[in-house]
Structures are given as structure tokens and as C-alpha cells.
């Protein structure tokens, strides 16, 4: 996982080329970053749009869970779990918002990436969850 120029996160599995999957084809004509995420354990694809600046009290937002080992140093850089997909709480078929608020889930070092695949898994895990005031935009390509 890395950051874009806006400070928004993207994942190492995100790509900028065409995607041909068993249940999804996206030609990606504008070479936008797109990659897999999880919603209730189901794989979906998302197209991160970067950090946005809005009032979270006035705009509906959804949760994006980012699994981390902890904070790296005094400057607060996140030490993310390599190869872990992002986890969303909703998708466009639900009561959906394309605005996401980061929720950081601190997992132990022996955590196996992608064994947690849903918000329910996170809530039942007992791991610490913190949300930040940083909001990003993401859309699901059709």
C-alpha cells in the first residue's frame, strides 16, 4: 500500500491496465488505478480517487478499513500489512456513499494477510479500530 499525491491510499494490487476477471471486465481506457477490495467477504473492484476535503458532519460516508501493524515512528507513518486488500462496509448495491473514511485496524505481526475479509470479521476479532478524519473518494467501475 502506498499514497498518491493527494495522500490517499492505494494498494499494491491496484493496476492501471485492463482487468479481465472471471466475473468482471474493465477496459480502463484512461489508465486509472483500480484494484480488488472486500465487502462482506465478497471481492469487488474499486477505483481510488484520492483525498477529498468535505465536512463529514454534512456528507454521508462509508468505512474503509485498513489493516496495520502500528505506527512507524514519531511522525505517525502507518506500518501497513503487506498484500492486505482494503475492506469496505458497503458497495453500490447497498445504501452507498462513494466517500470513504479510513478506519485503521491494528493487527499482530503474525496476522496472515486477507484472513480478515469483512467488517464483521474485524468487529469480532477484538483488534483495536481507530478512525481518522481523512476522507477519500472511490468509485466502483462498471
C-alpha positions, 0 to 999 in steps of 0.5 A: 500500500502506498499514497498518491499525491493527494495522500490517499491510499492505494494498494499494491494490487491496484493496476492501471491496465485492463482487468479481465476477471472471471466475473468482471471486465474493465477496459480502463481506457484512461489508465486509472488505478483500480484494484480488488477490495472486500465487502462482506467477504465478497471481492469487488473492484474499486477505483481510488480517487484520492483525498477529498476535503468535505465536512463529514458532519454534512456528507454521508460516508462509508468505512474503509478499513485498513489493516496495520501493524502500528505506527512507524515512528514519531511522525505517525507513518502507518506500518501497513500489512503487506498484500492486505486488500482494503475492506469496505462496509458497503458497495453500490448495491447497498445504501452507498456513499462513494466517500470513504473514511479510513478506519485503521485496524491494528493487527499482530505481526503474525496476522496472515494477510486477507484472513480478515475479509469483512467488517464483521470479521474485524468487529469480532476479532477484538483488534483495536479500530481507530478512525481518522478524519481523512476522507477519500473518494472511490468509485466502483467501475462498471 
